[in-house]
Amino acid sequence: MNALLVTLPPYAADLAIVAVVALCTLLTRVLPFLLFGRGGRQPAPFILYLGRVLPAAVMAILVVYCLRSTGFSAASGFVPQAAGVAVVAALHLWKRNDLLSIAGGTAVYMALLRLL
Amino acid sequence: MKELKFAARQTLPVLCGYIFLGIAFGLLLQQAGYGWGWALLSSALIYAGSMQFVLVQLLGGGFGSLVSVALTTLSVNSRHLFYGLSFLEEFAHMGGARPYMIFSLTDETYSLLCGVRVPPALDRKRTFLCISALDQCYWVTGSLLGNVLGSVLPFDMTGIDFAMTALFVVIFIEQWLSAATHAPALLGLGFGLLSLLVFGPDAFLLPALVCTVLALGLLRGRIGPAVDPPAKEADAP
């Protein structure tokens, strides 16, 4: 495989890389459907249970993921993130308007990035 | 089309995030010597944000073999394995749109589709398709803008991508308020933080997901009764 990349002209090797990345990405997305979603039969109850409880768990993990680079050595490393999330949560619990919560929190975050 | 209008409003936070993350990706690609064709190709065919940033490093062959390219991609995107599980039934009813719905299930689209409450007056399948397609349009547009205009862009929008974090927080709160049990959210939060402490910011995502799935499996006897639909009504929307 190494030899293949070396002998191809540069643009062809890059095309091959894009193709492999695209196919492998697609594979990770399509696999659950290939394994559990075909043939007209109902997926196992356990799989359906996982599908129902995963969104709440995944959303918590994605929030952690977005904030993963938060650092605590300087105020500028965590205050914008903490204040941004707090404003989003407070606005949302108050008004339940998603765009208002997102715009408010993002504005506070961007302002603090520049002030600190 | 009412569905498109509704989807446009729902996807507004992703518009902010994708346009500016897309610009960052397009710019990076341009600085590595790759023009708009490459930006279009990768955003249209790969359509996976974090992986496309890795792709910029892989292009040019500096990374070695296609096998290692494949392994890198599989590990960076392995979290997607879990997303499909929530839409096995929903997508099964989407006919010709099903392949595209599966292909385009990014983190952000997954979150929107999990959280969206489609008004009864709208066609649910069409709304789902509009949300997925609009999200990819934003991403493609952003990467083209970044690649073509690049460093000419005059405004400093540093931090606008926080809109995506905010979107996840909002969906998390909505799910929390409507949940029959908070156990899944708390397990995700707990294992997310624990895994971040143990594995560090670059490697924590997959262990966090795997531990959460295992815990959810082990606790099914406790959590299941709260979330399983009453027998016989499983097909009602």
Interface residues (C-beta under 8 A of the other chain):
Chain A: M1 N2 L4 L5 V6 P10 A13 D14 A16 I17 V18 A19 V20 V21 A22 C24 T25 L26 L27 T28 R29 V30 L31 P32 F33 F36 G37 P43 P45 F46 I47 L48 Y49 L50 G51 R52 V53 L54 P55 A56 A57 V58 M59 A60 I61 L62 V63 V64 Y65 C66 L67 R68 S69 P80 Q81 G84 V85 V88 A89 H92 L93 D98 L99 S101 I102 A103 G105 T106 Y109 M110 L113 R114
Chain B: R9 L12 P13 C16 Y34 W38 L41 S42 L45 I46 Y47 A48 M51 L55 L58 L59 G60 G61 G64 S65 L66 V67 V69 A70 T73 L74 N77 S78 R79 H80 L81 F82 Y83 G84 L85 S86 F87 L88 E89 F91 A92 I102 F103 L105 D107 Y110 S111 C114 T158 G159 I160 F162 A163 M164 T165 A166 L167 F168 V169 V170 I171 F172 I173 E174 Q175 W176 A179 H182 A183 P184 A185 L186 L187 G188 L189 F191 G192 L193 L196 P201 F204 L205 A208 L209 T212 V213 L216 G217 R220 I223 G224 V227 D228
